[in-house]
């Protein structure tokens, strides 16, 4: 929403939930067009890969063991250091890592020996380096790419997280990277390479399949799953990522054995013993080093079904000393091949593409997997389910920045391509700036919340800078479309989450009016409710024809009010409204005392019963003529700092509650304020720790709940992980559903894994799953009612009891969880987040949050 000074970046249910489904088709279609050391322990397929016979090795299914040596580096675009610090190699007190030096060294070493190969992944880094190269150096790199010595794998702006990313943002960052590679090298990557993300989404596999990838490689799966797969030679499979797409989403998937780093003892750059191959000198170890390498390669080969084995030779920011790495690898490969008869293997520099081609030639039939790889655990008490909610503020910020990016891209196309208007070049540059900062934010140590605090601050800073540029461009485009000959001046309101909009201050003057423009970036008509802070208790709203629009003003405090009205928007279009002060009073004064029977929020769809403290006790669906008793409560789990038996603590990555039971997070009777009006009825409840607002809009079949949480109090020296819990009188049988990256829902079952028999060690943390857009439970008996929770950002959810659905809101831990980040998760922000509850039958629920389906 844009005012004659303001853009409302608030996403209501309609905006977010319509995107939830409808933009799947839009974004994937767009994709098809646009996309032509640090210790951390650690699957898509087309039936016929795009085999490049021009550089494939001659391999046969019954030949010797082929060892594919994959020289690579894993370069986080932010984690312990910011993306800029990592590129330049600064801040060495934290980590000695400089990506520019890695690329300098690798290119030199590839040129020195045409037998060498190297793969690179993170285009955000490569583009920075590329821009600094001379034309001669760029020509050399193009030659190395054309001869397949240098191959781009994955090819996104970053290696995105799979639990906390929305599909729109994933597609955008992949498009950004692939576009650079296509424009500069004429290549499109064919392999997915997610060696570090902490668990893997079925929809990530499905998206990669739709992008034309031939295979998906990764390294992190649950330790119990890993043990079974290695024993049964099931480390490779066909992953059918989408229930709706079926075989069209199939991907050949390979789990990398052990880790994505070199075999034990062969991290030459990090101090492991080099290969000493001159028998005339002391400490000659050539044979011993080769024996060890071959033995480890053969051990890995025992876990796979073909005579091909992939051995990664690289790690986090490795190959800063590429000469050291390649020189020792050269010696190993040469010696092994010279003694091929005795070893029964051959070794060579390879790439995941070559490996995929070789495995394909084996012509085997593979098992088909349809579930996902969540949650990931690397030990009995180490479930990586904490990061689903870590740094909840930046998760929300990333989601709203994505909304701005989608809107500004759509409006830019409308303005320039359809409207024929010419905009200054800086309008496109502004969009590109936000694209790049959003691309960084999808990294598996960014939106995931697993980075150091100063790195999180840097991500937020870059997103803010990109947002300001894009919001200014958006305002300019709106002004141009409304009045091309003399564009009107609009401004954005970036602080609506704080109920601040400077542009509406003009309404203090009773003779002043402001214009508000609401824009619809979707390809169909929609009606949505808009909220806007205003400084006066009464205003009127008119549409562009001068007709009055029903509106309501809600008192927030003695100096601030909130205007609510419904907007009707055409597909890919906008509508203009005019707001001006009036002499009338506020039309929804708070009710001072609770009625004897409690409070009721109701409209034509729902009747919501509240008790005398404002808490939800029942919901009646008027359309279905079905009701459900339901309670909402706030609770917290105490964060474990480890036990004498197992030192694992809860932290940025790991969720480990100290007990398997929770505790009430709020106590006592809240301060209650109830109001009713023509557009919305509202219940506000205030405790010292939490402010809750429950809203039912006049023409909406859903309930909106806003949670504002103060910083978690740790004066008692106890870390806390806060949840909201719904308990309904329905039979759920230990089953609930969570979405996968905003595309499809995945079935979850308590203490159960579809792929193996789970040994339960953490009955709470082991049942938490990523929830990017929503989760639901449904009655398996009686009413058949479905209760759906929709979120405004990535969180996590679980169903730990009959009829229950809980979702984590906020985390604050006292100690680090020993997964490399080196600091506790200790954020002290006031956080406001919004969610929506939908009550309906399973057959109708989806139409409420997917209106165009």
C-alpha positions in Angstrom: 0.0 0.0 0.0 1.4 3.4 -1.0 0.3 6.6 0.5 1.0 10.1 -0.8 3.9 9.5 1.2 3.5 5.9 2.3 4.0 2.3 1.2 2.5 -0.3 3.4 4.7 -3.3 3.5 2.4 -5.2 5.8 1.3 -8.5 4.3 -2.2 -9.6 5.2 -3.5 -13.2 5.0 -4.6 -12.8 1.4 -1.3 -11.5 0.1 0.7 -14.2 1.8 -1.6 -17.1 1.4 -2.4 -16.4 -2.3 1.3 -16.4 -2.9 1.5 -19.6 -1.0 0.0 -21.5 -3.9 -0.6 -19.4 -7.0 2.9 -18.1 -7.4 4.2 -21.7 -7.4 3.1 -22.0 -11.0 4.1 -18.4 -11.8 7.6 -18.6 -10.2 8.4 -22.0 -11.6 7.4 -20.9 -15.0 9.6 -17.9 -14.6 12.4 -20.1 -13.5 12.1 -22.2 -16.6 12.5 -19.2 -18.7 15.1 -17.4 -16.7 17.2 -20.3 -15.6 18.0 -21.7 -19.4 37.2 -25.8 8.0 35.3 -25.5 10.6 34.1 -28.8 11.9 30.4 -29.5 11.2 29.5 -33.2 11.0 27.5 -34.1 8.5 19.6 -36.3 -3.0 16.8 -35.3 -7.9 17.1 -37.0 -11.0 16.1 -37.1 -14.6 15.9 -40.6 -16.0 18.4 -39.6 -18.7 21.0 -37.1 -17.5 22.4 -34.6 -20.0 25.6 -36.7 -20.6 28.4 -34.7 -22.1 30.3 -37.3 -24.1 33.0 -34.8 -25.0 34.6 -35.0 -21.6 33.2 -38.1 -19.9 35.6 -40.7 -18.8 35.2 -44.2 -20.2 33.8 -46.1 -17.3 32.1 -49.5 -17.2 29.9 -51.2 -14.6 32.2 -54.1 -14.2 35.5 -52.3 -14.4 37.8 -51.3 -11.6 36.8 -48.9 -8.8 36.8 -45.4 -10.2 37.7 -42.7 -7.6 36.3 -39.4 -8.6 38.4 -36.8 -6.8 36.4 -33.6 -6.5 38.4 -30.5 -5.8 36.2 -27.8 -4.3 35.8 -25.2 -1.7 32.8 -24.4 0.5 32.5 -20.6 0.8 29.8 -19.4 3.2 28.5 -16.0 2.1 28.6 -15.0 5.7 28.8 -17.0 8.9 31.5 -16.2 11.4 32.4 -13.2 9.3 30.4 -11.0 7.0 30.3 -11.7 3.3 32.7 -8.8 2.7 35.1 -9.9 5.4 35.1 -13.4 3.8 35.8 -12.0 0.4 38.7 -9.8 1.3 40.1 -12.1 4.0 39.8 -9.5 6.8 39.0 -10.0 10.5 41.5 -12.9 10.7 41.1 -12.9 14.5 37.9 -14.8 13.9 38.9 -16.9 10.9 41.7 -17.0 8.3 39.5 -17.1 5.2 39.7 -14.9 2.1 37.8 -16.0 -1.0 39.6 -13.7 -3.4 42.8 -15.5 -2.7 41.1 -18.9 -3.2 40.0 -17.9 -6.7 43.3 -16.3 -7.6 45.2 -19.4 -6.6 42.8 -22.0 -8.1 42.8 -20.3 -11.6 46.6 -20.2 -11.6 46.9 -23.8 -10.6 44.3 -25.0 -13.2 46.2 -23.2 -15.9 49.4 -24.9 -14.8 48.0 -28.5 -15.3 45.2 -29.3 -17.8 44.5 -32.6 -16.0 43.2 -30.7 -12.9 39.6 -29.9 -12.4 37.8 -27.7 -9.9 34.1 -26.9 -9.1 32.8 -23.6 -7.7 29.4 -22.9 -6.2 28.7 -19.4 -4.7 28.2 -16.9 -7.5 27.9 -14.0 -5.1 31.6 -14.4 -4.4 32.6 -15.3 -7.9 31.0 -12.2 -9.4 32.8 -9.9 -7.0 36.1 -11.5 -8.0 35.2 -11.5 -11.7 34.6 -7.8 -11.8 38.2 -7.2 -10.5 39.9 -9.3 -13.3 41.6 -8.0 -16.3 40.2 -8.9 -19.8 43.2 -11.3 -20.2 42.4 -13.0 -16.9 38.7 -13.2 -17.8 39.6 -14.8 -21.2 41.6 -17.4 -19.3 38.7 -18.3 -17.0 36.4 -18.6 -20.0 38.8 -21.0 -21.6 39.0 -23.1 -18.4 35.2 -23.2 -18.3 34.9 -24.2 -21.9 37.5 -27.1 -21.4 35.6 -28.3 -18.3 38.5 -27.7 -16.0 36.4 -25.2 -14.1 32.8 -26.2 -13.6 30.1 -24.2 -11.9 27.9 -26.4 -9.7 24.6 -25.4 -8.2 25.2 -21.9 -9.4 23.0 -19.9 -7.2 23.9 -16.6 -5.5 24.4 -18.7 -2.4 23.9 -22.3 -1.2 20.5 -21.7 0.3 19.0 -23.1 3.4 16.1 -25.6 2.9 14.1 -25.2 6.1 13.6 -21.5 6.5 13.6 -20.3 2.9 10.5 -19.5 0.9 10.4 -20.9 -2.7 10.1 -17.5 -4.3 13.3 -16.3 -2.7 15.1 -19.6 -3.6 14.1 -19.3 -7.2 15.2 -15.6 -7.2 18.6 -16.3 -5.9 19.1 -19.3 -8.2 18.0 -17.1 -11.1 20.4 -14.4 -10.1 23.4 -16.7 -10.1 22.4 -18.6 -13.3 21.8 -15.4 -15.2 25.4 -14.3 -14.4 26.8 -17.6 -15.6 24.7 -17.7 -18.7 25.6 -14.1 -19.7 29.4 -14.5 -19.0 30.1 -18.1 -19.8 27.1 -19.4 -21.8 26.7 -22.3 -19.2 23.8 -23.5 -17.1 24.7 -25.7 -14.1 23.1 -29.2 -14.1 24.0 -30.4 -10.6 22.5 -29.5 -7.2 25.2 -29.3 -4.5 24.0 -28.6 -1.0 26.7 -30.1 1.1 26.3 -28.0 4.2 22.5 -27.2 4.8 21.2 -28.8 7.9 18.5 -31.1 6.6 16.9 -31.3 3.2 13.4 -30.4 1.9 11.5 -32.4 -0.6 10.5 -29.2 -2.4 14.1 -28.2 -2.8 14.5 -31.4 -4.8 11.4 -30.7 -6.7 12.5 -27.2 -7.6 15.9 -28.4 -8.7 14.1 -31.0 -10.9 12.0 -28.2 -12.5 15.2 -26.2 -13.1 16.6 -29.1 -15.2 19.2 -30.4 -12.8 20.3 -34.0 -13.3 21.4 -34.8 -9.7 21.4 -33.5 -6.2 24.3 -34.1 -3.8 24.4 -33.3 -0.1 26.2 -34.5 3.1 24.0 -34.0 6.1 21.4 -36.6 7.0 20.3 -38.0 10.4 22.9 -40.1 12.0 20.4 -43.0 12.4 19.4 -42.8 8.8 23.0 -42.6 7.7 24.0 -45.7 9.6 21.2 -47.7 8.0 21.8 -46.4 4.5 25.6 -47.1 4.6 24.9 -50.7 5.8 22.3 -51.3 3.1 24.1 -49.5 0.2 21.2 -47.0 0.0 23.2 -43.8 -0.2 21.7 -43.1 -3.6 18.1 -43.0 -4.7 15.5 -41.3 -6.8 13.9 -38.5 -4.8 10.3 -37.7 -5.8 10.0 -34.3 -4.2 6.4 -33.3 -5.1 3.2 -35.2 -4.4 1.3 -33.2 -7.0 4.0 -33.3 -9.7 4.8 -37.0 -9.3 7.6 -38.3 -11.5 8.1 -34.9 -13.0 9.8 -34.0 -9.7 12.2 -37.0 -9.7 15.8 -36.4 -9.0 18.8 -38.7 -8.8 20.1 -38.1 -5.3 23.4 -39.0 -3.7 24.4 -38.6 -0.1 28.1 -37.9 0.2 29.8 -40.3 2.6 31.4 -39.1 5.9 31.5 -35.4 5.1 32.1 -32.9 2.3 35.8 -32.5 3.4 38.8 -34.6 2.3 39.3 -38.1 3.8 40.8 -38.1 7.3 44.4 -37.2 7.2 44.4 -35.5 3.8 43.5 -31.9 4.7 46.9 -30.8 3.5 46.2 -27.1 3.8 45.2 -27.4 7.4 48.4 -29.2 8.5 48.0 -32.8 7.7 51.1 -34.7 6.6 52.1 -33.9 3.0 53.0 -36.6 0.4 56.7 -37.1 0.5 57.5 -39.0 -2.7 61.3 -38.9 -3.0 62.7 -42.2 -1.7 66.2 -40.6 -1.4 64.9 -38.4 1.4 64.0 -39.0 5.0 60.4 -39.7 5.9 59.4 -41.1 2.5 55.7 -41.9 2.8 54.4 -42.1 -0.8 53.1 -45.7 -0.6 51.7 -45.3 2.9 49.8 -42.2 1.9 48.4 -43.8 -1.2 47.5 -47.0 0.8 45.6 -44.9 3.3 43.8 -42.9 0.6 42.8 -46.0 -1.4 41.6 -47.8 1.8 39.3 -44.9 2.7 38.0 -44.7 -0.8 37.2 -48.4 -0.9 35.5 -48.1 2.5 33.2 -45.4 1.0 32.7 -47.5 -2.1 31.2 -50.3 0.1 28.3 -48.0 0.9 27.3 -47.5 -2.8 26.0 -49.8 -5.5 28.2 -49.0 -8.5 32.0 -49.1 -9.1 32.1 -45.3 -8.9 32.9 -43.4 -5.7 33.0 -39.7 -5.2 35.6 -38.4 -2.8 35.4 -34.6 -2.0 38.7 -32.9 -1.7 38.0 -29.5 -0.2 36.3 -27.9 2.8 35.3 -24.6 4.3 37.3 -21.9 2.5 39.9 -24.4 1.5 42.3 -23.9 -1.5 43.7 -20.6 -0.2 46.9 -22.5 -0.8 45.8 -24.2 -4.0 49.4 -25.1 -4.9 49.8 -27.1 -1.8 46.5 -28.9 -2.3 46.9 -29.7 -6.0 50.6 -30.7 -5.7 49.8 -33.3 -3.1 46.7 -34.5 -4.9 48.7 -34.8 -8.2 51.2 -37.1 -6.5 48.5 -39.3 -5.0 46.6 -39.7 -8.3 49.8 -40.4 -10.3 51.1 -43.0 -7.8 47.7 -44.8 -7.5 47.3 -45.0 -11.3 50.9 -46.2 -11.8 50.1 -49.0 -9.4 46.6 -49.7 -10.7 47.1 -53.5 -10.9 47.9 -53.8 -7.2 45.3 -51.3 -5.9 42.5 -52.4 -8.3 41.4 -48.8 -8.6 42.0 -45.7 -10.7 41.8 -42.1 -9.5 41.3 -38.9 -11.5 40.2 -35.4 -11.1 36.4 -35.3 -11.7 33.2 -33.3 -11.1 29.8 -34.3 -9.8 28.6 -34.0 -13.4 31.1 -36.6 -14.5 30.3 -38.8 -11.5 26.5 -38.6 -12.3 27.2 -39.6 -16.0 29.3 -42.6 -14.8 26.6 -43.8 -12.4 23.9 -43.4 -15.1 25.9 -45.7 -17.4 25.5 -48.5 -14.8 21.8 -48.5 -15.7 20.5 -49.5 -12.3 17.0 -49.3 -10.8 16.9 -47.1 -7.8 14.5 -46.9 -4.8 12.1 -43.9 -4.8 12.0 -41.7 -1.7 8.9 -39.4 -1.2 9.4 -37.9 2.3 12.1 -35.5 3.3 15.3 -35.4 5.3 14.0 -33.4 8.3 14.8 -33.2 11.1 18.5 -33.7 11.0 20.4 -34.9 14.0 24.1 -35.7 14.4 23.8 -37.4 17.8 21.2 -38.8 20.2 20.6 -35.4 21.9 21.6 -33.1 19.0 18.5 -32.4 16.8 19.1 -29.4 14.5 15.6 -28.1 15.1 16.5 -24.9 17.0 17.5 -23.0 13.9 14.0 -23.3 12.5 13.2 -20.4 14.9 16.6 -18.9 15.7 16.9 -15.1 15.1 13.1 -14.8 14.5 13.3 -11.1 13.8 15.5 -11.5 10.8 13.3 -14.3 9.5 10.4 -11.9 9.5 12.5 -9.2 7.9 13.6 -11.4 5.1 10.0 -12.4 4.4 8.8 -8.8 4.2 11.8 -7.8 2.0 10.7 -10.6 -0.3 7.3 -9.1 -0.6 8.8 -5.7 -1.5 11.0 -7.4 -4.1 8.1 -9.3 -5.7 6.0 -6.1 -5.9 8.8 -3.8 -7.3 9.7 -6.4 -10.0 6.1 -6.8 -11.0 5.5 -3.0 -11.0 8.7 -2.4 -13.0 7.5 -4.7 -15.7 4.0 -3.1 -15.7 5.5 0.4 -15.9 8.2 -0.2 -18.5 7.0 -3.1 -20.6 3.3 -2.7 -20.5 2.9 1.0 -19.8 5.8 2.0 -22.1 7.2 4.5 -19.6 10.9 5.2 -19.4 12.4 5.1 -16.0 15.8 6.3 -14.9 18.5 3.5 -15.0 18.8 3.7 -11.2 15.3 2.2 -10.9 16.5 -1.2 -12.2 19.8 -0.8 -10.3 17.7 -0.4 -7.1 15.9 -3.7 -7.8 19.1 -5.4 -8.5 20.5 -4.2 -5.2 17.6 -5.8 -3.3 17.9 -9.0 -5.4 21.5 -9.4 -4.4 20.9 -8.7 -0.7 18.0 -11.0 -0.7 20.1 -13.6 -2.5 22.7 -13.4 0.4 19.9 -13.7 3.0 18.8 -17.1 1.7 22.2 -18.6 2.6 22.2 -21.5 5.0 23.9 -19.4 7.7 21.7 -16.3 7.1 17.9 -16.6 7.3 18.6 -19.8 9.2 19.8 -17.7 12.2 23.1 -19.6 12.7 25.5 -16.8 12.1 27.4 -14.6 14.6 25.5 -11.5 15.8 27.6 -9.0 13.9 27.0 -11.0 10.7 23.2 -11.0 11.3 23.4 -7.3 11.7 25.2 -7.0 8.4 22.6 -9.1 6.6 19.9 -6.8 8.1 21.9 -3.7 7.0 22.2 -4.8 3.4 18.5 -5.8 3.3 17.6 -2.4 4.7 19.7 -0.5 2.2 18.3 -2.5 -0.7 14.8 -2.0 0.6 15.1 1.8 0.8 16.3 1.9 -2.8 13.5 -0.4 -4.0 10.8 1.4 -2.0 11.9 4.7 -3.6 11.8 3.1 -7.0 8.4 1.7 -6.2 7.0 5.0 -5.2 8.4 6.6 -8.3 6.8 4.0 -10.5 3.4 4.5 -8.9 3.6 8.2 -9.3 4.5 7.7 -13.0 1.6 5.4 -13.6 -0.9 7.6 -11.9 0.2 10.8 -13.7 2.8 10.2 -16.5 3.1 13.8 -17.5 3.9 15.0 -14.0 4.6 12.1 -11.6 3.3 12.5 -8.1 5.6 12.2 -5.2 5.0 9.2 -2.9 6.9 8.0 0.1 7.2 4.7 1.9 6.3 3.8 5.5 8.9 1.2 6.5 8.1 1.3 10.2 4.5 0.0 10.1 5.5 -2.8 12.4 6.0 0.0 15.0 2.8 1.7 14.0 4.7 4.6 12.6 4.0 6.3 9.3 5.3 9.9 9.1 3.2 10.6 6.0 0.0 10.3 7.9 1.1 13.0 10.3 -0.4 15.5 7.7 -3.8 14.4 8.9 -3.3 16.4 12.1 -4.4 19.4 9.9 -8.2 19.0 9.5 -8.0 20.5 6.0 -5.5 18.0 4.7 -6.1 14.7 3.0 -3.6 12.1 1.8 -3.9 9.6 -1.1 -3.2 6.0 -0.5 -2.4 3.6 -3.3 -2.7 -0.1 -2.8 -0.9 -2.3 -5.4 -1.7 -5.9 -6.2 1.3 -7.9 -7.5 -0.8 -11.0 -8.2 -2.4 -12.0 -11.4 -6.0 -12.0 -10.2 -8.4 -9.6 -8.5 -8.3 -9.6 -4.7 -9.9 -8.0 -1.7 -7.8 -7.4 1.4 -7.9 -5.4 4.6 -5.4 -2.6 5.0 -4.2 -1.1 8.3 -2.6 2.3 8.6 -1.5 4.3 11.7 -3.1 7.7 11.9 -2.7 10.5 14.5 -6.3 11.5 14.8 -9.4 9.6 16.2 -11.6 9.9 13.2 -11.0 9.9 9.5 -13.1 9.1 6.4 -12.0 7.1 3.3 -13.1 7.6 -0.3 -12.2 5.6 -3.4 -11.1 7.1 -6.7 -14.7 7.8 -7.8 -15.4 9.8 -4.6 -17.6 7.1 -3.1 -17.4 6.5 0.6 -15.5 3.4 1.8 -16.5 1.7 5.0 -13.7 2.2 7.5 -12.9 1.9 11.2 -10.5 3.6 13.6 -9.2 1.7 16.6 -7.6 3.5 19.5 -4.0 2.2 20.2 -3.2 4.8 22.8 -3.9 8.4 23.7 -2.0 9.7 20.7 -2.1 6.9 18.1 -5.0 5.3 16.2 -5.2 2.6 13.6 -7.3 2.9 10.4 -8.8 -0.3 9.0 -10.6 -0.6 5.6 -11.0 -3.1 2.8 -9.4 -2.5 -0.6 -10.5 -4.0 -3.9 -7.6 -4.5 -6.3 -7.5 -5.5 -9.9 -5.0 -8.1 -11.2 -1.5 -6.7 -11.4 -3.0 -3.3 -10.8 -3.6 -0.6 -8.1 -6.4 1.4 -6.6 -6.3 4.8 -5.1 -8.0 5.9 -1.9 -8.3 9.2 -0.1 -8.1 9.7 3.6 -9.1 12.9 5.4 -9.9 13.9 9.0 -13.5 14.1 10.2 -15.3 15.4 13.2 -16.9 12.1 14.2 -15.6 10.0 17.1 -13.9 6.7 17.2 -16.4 4.0 16.2 -15.0 1.1 18.3 -14.5 2.2 21.9 -13.1 -0.5 24.2 -15.7 -2.4 26.3 -14.6 -1.7 29.9 -16.0 -4.9 31.5 -16.4 -8.4 30.4 -20.0 -9.6 29.8 -21.1 -12.3 32.1 -20.9 -14.9 29.4 -17.5 -13.7 28.2 -16.7 -12.0 24.8 -17.7 -13.0 21.3 -16.0 -12.2 18.0 -18.2 -13.0 15.1 -19.0 -12.4 11.4 -20.8 -14.3 8.7 -18.2 -17.1 8.8 -17.1 -17.5 12.4 -18.2 -17.1 15.9 -15.2 -17.1 18.3 -15.9 -17.4 22.1 -13.5 -15.8 24.6 -13.4 -16.2 28.3 -13.4 -13.3 30.8 -9.6 -13.0 30.4 -9.9 -12.7 26.6 -8.6 -16.2 25.9 -10.0 -18.3 23.1 -12.2 -21.1 24.3 -14.3 -22.1 21.3 -14.7 -21.5 17.5 -18.0 -22.2 15.6 -17.8 -22.4 11.8 -21.2 -21.0 10.6 -20.7 -22.4 7.1 -20.1 -25.9 8.3 -22.3 -25.7 11.3 -19.5 -27.3 13.3 -17.8 -26.1 16.4 -14.6 -26.9 18.3 -13.4 -26.2 21.8 -9.9 -24.8 21.6 -7.5 -23.2 24.0 -4.4 -21.1 23.2 -1.6 -20.8 25.7 2.0 -19.5 26.0 4.6 -21.9 27.3 8.4 -22.3 27.4 11.0 -25.0 27.4 14.1 -24.6 29.5 17.2 -24.7 27.3 19.6 -27.4 28.3 23.2 -26.5 29.0 24.2 -30.1 28.8 24.2 -33.0 31.3 27.0 -35.1 33.0 26.1 -37.9 30.5 26.0 -35.7 27.4 27.4 -32.2 27.2 25.2 -31.1 24.2 23.5 -27.8 24.9 20.7 -26.0 23.2 21.8 -23.2 20.9 21.5 -21.5 17.6 21.4 -24.8 15.7 20.3 -27.3 18.3 17.0 -27.4 20.3 17.5 -29.5 23.4 15.1 -28.8 26.2 16.3 -29.5 29.7 13.1 -31.4 30.4 10.5 -33.0 28.2 7.8 -30.8 29.7 7.1 -27.1 29.3 6.2 -24.4 31.8 3.7 -21.5 31.6 5.3 -18.4 30.1 2.7 -15.9 31.3 0.8 -15.9 34.5 -1.9 -13.9 36.2 -4.8 -12.1 34.7 -3.9 -10.0 31.6 -5.0 -6.4 31.1 -7.9 -6.8 28.6 -9.3 -4.4 26.0 -12.2 -5.5 23.7 -13.6 -3.4 20.8 -16.1 -4.0 18.1 -16.6 -2.1 14.8 -17.8 -2.3 11.3 -14.5 -3.6 9.9 -12.9 -5.6 12.7 -13.5 -6.8 16.2 -10.5 -7.0 18.4 -9.4 -8.4 21.7 -6.1 -7.1 23.2 -4.5 -8.9 26.1 -1.4 -7.5 27.9 1.1 -9.3 30.2 4.5 -8.1 31.1 6.1 -10.5 28.7 3.6 -10.7 25.9 1.0 -8.5 24.2 -1.6 -10.5 22.2 -4.1 -9.0 19.7 -6.9 -11.3 18.4 -8.8 -9.9 15.4 -11.7 -11.0 13.3 -12.3 -8.9 10.2 -15.8 -8.3 8.9 -15.5 -10.4 5.7 -12.8 -12.9 6.5 -13.0 -16.6 7.3 -10.0 -16.6 9.4 -8.8 -15.3 12.8 -5.7 -13.1 13.0 -3.5 -13.2 16.1 -0.6 -10.9 16.7 2.1 -11.7 19.3 4.4 -9.0 20.6 7.1 -10.5 22.8 9.4 -8.6 25.0 13.1 -9.8 25.3 13.2 -13.1 27.1 14.1 -12.6 30.7 17.2 -14.7 31.7 17.8 -13.1 35.1 17.2 -16.6 36.6 20.1 -17.9 34.4 17.8 -20.1 32.5 17.6 -20.0 28.7 14.1 -20.2 27.4 12.4 -21.3 24.2 8.9 -19.8 24.0 6.0 -21.5 22.1 2.3 -20.8 21.5 0.2 -24.0 21.9 -3.3 -24.7 20.5 -5.3 -27.5 22.1 -8.5 -28.6 20.5 -11.1 -31.3 21.3 -10.4 -33.2 18.1 -8.7 -36.6 17.5 -5.5 -36.2 15.6 -3.8 -39.6 16.2 -0.3 -38.1 16.5 -0.5 -36.7 13.0 0.0 -33.2 11.7 1.2 -31.4 8.5 3.8 -28.8 7.9 4.5 -26.9 4.6 7.7 -27.3 2.7 9.1 -24.0 1.6 5.7 -22.6 1.0 4.7 -25.1 -1.7 3.2 -28.3 -0.5 2.4 -29.8 2.9 4.3 -32.8 4.3 2.7 -35.3 6.6 4.3 -35.6 10.1 3.8 -38.3 12.7 4.8 -38.3 16.3 8.0 -40.3 17.0 8.1 -41.7 13.5 10.2 -41.5 10.3 8.9 -43.0 7.0 12.4 -44.1 5.9 13.6 -46.0 9.0 12.6 -47.2 12.5 13.3 -44.2 14.8 15.1 -44.7 18.1 13.5 -42.0 20.2 16.1 -40.0 22.2 14.5 -36.5 22.2 10.7 -36.8 22.2 10.3 -33.0 22.0 13.1 -31.7 19.8 12.9 -34.8 17.6 9.3 -34.0 16.7 9.8 -30.4 15.7 9.7 -29.6 11.9 10.3 -26.5 9.9 7.2 -24.5 9.2 7.7 -21.9 6.5 4.2 -20.8 5.9 1.8 -23.0 7.9 0.9 -26.2 9.7 -2.4 -27.9 10.4 -4.1 -30.7 12.4 -7.4 -32.3 11.5 -10.0 -34.4 13.2 -9.8 -38.1 12.1 -13.2 -38.8 13.8 -16.4 -36.9 14.4 -16.5 -33.4 12.8 -13.5 -33.8 10.5 -12.6 -30.2 11.3 -9.2 -28.9 10.2 -7.3 -26.3 12.3 -4.7 -24.5 10.2 -2.0 -22.2 11.5 -0.5 -19.8 9.0 2.6 -17.8 9.8 4.2 -14.6 8.6 7.7 -16.0 8.7 9.6 -19.3 9.1 9.1 -20.9 12.4 8.8 -24.5 13.7 5.9 -26.6 14.9 5.1 -29.9 16.5 2.1 -31.9 17.8 3.1 -33.5 21.0 -0.3 -34.4 22.3 -3.8 -35.3 21.1 -5.5 -32.3 19.4 -2.4 -30.2 20.0 -0.4 -27.9 17.6 2.4 -25.9 19.0 4.7 -23.5 17.3 7.9 -21.9 18.6 8.0 -18.1 18.7 11.3 -17.0 20.3 14.5 -18.4 21.7 17.3 -17.2 24.0 20.0 -19.6 25.1 22.8 -19.1 27.6 25.6 -21.1 26.0 26.9 -22.1 22.5 25.9 -25.5 21.1 29.3 -26.4 19.8 28.5 -26.4 16.1 31.1 -23.7 15.1 29.4 -20.3 15.6 31.1 -19.9 18.9 28.6 -17.7 20.7 25.2 -18.2 22.5 21.9 -17.2 20.8 21.4 -14.1 22.9 19.0 -11.7 21.1 17.2 -9.0 23.1 14.7 -7.5 20.6 11.1 -6.8 21.0 9.5 -9.0 18.4 6.1 -8.7 16.8 4.8 -11.5 14.6 1.4 -12.3 13.1 -0.4 -15.6 12.4 -3.8 -16.7 11.1 -6.0 -19.5 12.2 -8.3 -21.1 9.7 -11.2 -23.4 10.9 -12.9 -25.4 8.2 -13.2 -28.9 6.6 -10.1 -30.3 5.0 -11.8 -30.0 1.6 -12.5 -26.3 2.0 -9.5 -25.2 4.1 -7.1 -25.0 1.2 -9.4 -22.7 -0.7 -9.3 -20.2 2.2 -5.5 -19.9 2.2 -5.2 -20.6 -1.6 -8.1 -18.5 -2.9 -7.2 -19.0 -6.6 -6.8 -22.8 -6.3 
